[in-house]
Amino acid sequence: MKIAVSVIFGALSVLVIAGGVFLGLRNQQHHQDFLEERRELSARVTELETQTFNWDGLPEDVARIRTELDSITDTLLLAEQALSERLGVQGPLYKSPRFAVGEPHEGGGWRVYPFTLTIEGRPAAVDSFLRDLNRDLPLTRMDQIDAVLKSSRRLKLDIKGLVRFPLQD
């Protein structure tokens, strides 16, 4: 009996470790572009700092290089924040989003679709879903958002709004 329990416990431990490794590799692969951009920007910052360390040129050149260095440093910070947001997602939504689209209306060179959307999940997963929705459909206007915090780990949003697309001639 002890042997059977030890074998089952060992197998479960191996499965948990393998699952963790799989999720870690998948997450790293999914966010490789952020990591690559960060490496490139870090290398450029180091190069610029080296160039300005013993600079004997004109003060205008130093100011231009330092401005460029500050700009790259700001871009690096934004890339790190975007990476931490992506890596901070707390799992998938609890339920698949429910999306209902109404009849389109045309006017002013646009085709406008009214919609209702229901999202339910952890607050970080809901935020990530909305961020991705806004990235994929940037011309979305949310007219009404009803939020219900079902628990500290569960948020439900009912959204009514419009999404628009330019008319093609």
N, C-alpha and C positions, 0 to 999 in steps of 0.2 A: 504494500500500500504506500509506504514511504517513497519507494522508488517511482511509482506511478505519479505521485504528487510532485516529486522532484523533476521528473521528465516534463510534466505539463508546465510547471513553473519555469523551467529552463526554456521550453519552446516559446512560451509567452514572452519571456524576457528578450529572446532573440528577435521575435516579431516586432516588439516595441522598438528595439534598437534599429532594426532594418527600416521600419516605418519612419523613424526620426531622420535617419540618413537620407532616405528617399525624399522626404519633404524638404530637407535642407538643400539638397542638390537641385530639386525642382525650383525652389525659391531663388537660389543663386542664379540659375540659368534664366529664369524669368526676368530678373533685374540686372542682367549683365550689362545692358547699355548704360544704366546709371553708374555702375561701377567703373566702366571704361571711360566715361566722360569725366568722372572724378579723377581718375589716374592721369588723364591728359591735362586737365586743368592744374593739378598739383605739380606736374612736371613743368608746365609753362610758368607758374608762379615761382618755382625754384629758379628757373632760368632767368626770369626778370629780376629777381632779388640778387642773383649773382652779377648781372650786368650793371646794376645800380650801386653795388657795394663800394667800389672804388672808382666812381664816375668822375672823369675830368672834363666832361663836355659842358655845354652851355646850360644854364639853369632852366631854360625853356624845355630842353630835352629831358632833363630830370623830371620836371613837372609832368610832361607828356607820358613818360614811362611810368611814373607813379600813378597817374590817373588810369592808365591801362592796367596796371597791377591791381589797383583797387577794384576796377570793373571786373576783372577775372576772379578776384577773391569773392566779390559779391555773387557772381555767377556760380562759383563753387559752393558757397553756402546755400544758395537756392537748390542746387542739384542734390546736396546732402539732405536738405529738408524734404525734397520730393522723394528721395530714396527712403528716408525714415518713415514717411507717410505710407509708401508702398509696403514696406516691410512691417509696418505696425498694424496691418489689417488683421482683425481678430476672427478669421474664419469666414466661411460663406454665410449667406442669408439662411434663415431657418426655413423659409418657404420661398418658392419661386415667385418673382414679382408678377402681380396681375396687372395687365396693361390692356386698356380698352380705348380704341380710337373711334372718334365720331366722324361724321361726314365732312369732307374737306370744303373749305370756302376759298374763293379766289378774289383777290383785290389788291390793287396797288403793286402789281408785279410779283405777288407772293401767293403761294398756296398754303393755307393755314389749316392744320388738323387739331381739333380739340381732343384732349385725352384725359383719362383718369389712370392713376398708377397707385398700386398698393405695394409697399415694401415692408418686410418684417425680418428682423434679425438683430444681431448685436449692434450697438451704436456705431462702432468703428466700421463694421461691414456695410451698414446703411450709408455712412458717409462716403466710403469708397465707391459704392454703387452709384451714388449721386454724382460724385466727381467724374467717374468714367462716363456716365450718361451725358454730363455737360461737355465733356471732351468730344464725345462721339456726335452729339446733337447740340452744337453751340447756340443755335437759334431757338432755344427752348425758354418759354416763359412760364413760370409756375405762379398761378393766380391764387391758389388756396392750398395751404399745407396744414393738415390736421395731424398732430403728433400725439401718440399715446405711449407713455412709458410703462410697459407691462411689468417690468421688474428692472433691477439695475443692470441686467444683462440682456434685456429684450426691449426693442423699440419698434413701434409700428407707425408708419407714415402713410396717410392717404393724401395724394396730391392730385389737384385738378389744374390743368394748364393748357398751353398751346405750343405746338411746334410748327415752325414755318420753313418753307423751302422756296427758293426763287423759281418763278415760272420759266420754262425753257421755250424759246421762240423757234 
